Amino acid sequence: MKILITGNREKDLTGYLVPLLEEDGHEVFTASRENGYDFEDPGCIKWISKLSDNYDVFINMYANFHFKQSMLLHTVWHRWAEQKQADKRIINLGSTTDTVRRGKSNLYHYEKLALNEMSNGLGIIGNWQNAPKVSHISFGTLSNKQHKHEDRTTIPLKTAAKYIKWILDQPTELNINTLSIDPIQNS
């Protein structure tokens, strides 16, 4: 299987996920600023969309700034749907901040909420029609953000990578629409 991931293959969650996928024999390409895919460039979403034609799976991990992660989902999904690529799959990385329904003023919360909503809507289409499948996985605080939340229990990046791979490994006649994972804080 050929997999396209937005993220730096040497860092953070992508750095844990890529070896797991390559161990299973998948061909993985990562797109990040480090290899010429700068999501601040207005043309980058279009480049990623065209690049996705060569892949079976798109793992939409980063580029959240200014709703770019949602725009990547929208652009890739529509491109694949127009091409009748129902056998392709998109996995979006969200955040459990998207489940919090109290007043928030930070844009990150609304970006992840938009990604979750769009994932669910496009995922339903993929489940019922001849269109790409979409899964959305939301994690609570990951261990690479421990420094921002010193009082929290976090999810190890290696564990998060295993859950993303678990979604990918599901039978093709099933789709995991949404998965939300938080570390227990009171143990």
Phi, psi and omega in degrees: 000142178257128187234130176253128180233136170270115181154159180277120184298347182261354190229160169048216185295322178300322179298334176271326184287316184304310179299323178298317181288319180292328175302325180276003177089008178283145174269121186241132172238133177250140179244119179207174179304326183295336178240029169098004179252087183267111184289355172282340176285125182301336181275352188296321181297319178294321178297314180298319179300313178295319178299325183297340178304331184272007187232155178269331184226139173241118176257109188267089190263319188229198183073040183285336186305129180057042175063021182293328178295319176294319180294324175298313177304309182302313184291313181294314181300313181295322178299312180293321180296318178297328179272004180058043181266062184292343180276356181271158186224141175241133174241121180256137178263113179255204179213146179290357171298338181289350179263350183280124183248039174250170181302130178224146178243351182275143183293328181308314180303312183289328175295315180290326176296317178297318179298317179298312181299314180293320177302314181296315181296313180289327177298320178297318178300314180296331179285331186252342184232175178280077185213165180301150177272143180230132173238146179233126177239124179252130176249147166288195185301125178273157186298336179287352177250013180305322182297335178275339185224066187300335183272356184263150166279137183242167177265124177299141180301323179298321178294315179300318179300320179296325177291322177296315178298321179301318177298315181297328183278000181292155178302146184293342179274003177238154172225126172276109183289307185218137176224128181236124186231123177236143173283143177291131184262346186249024182271000000 
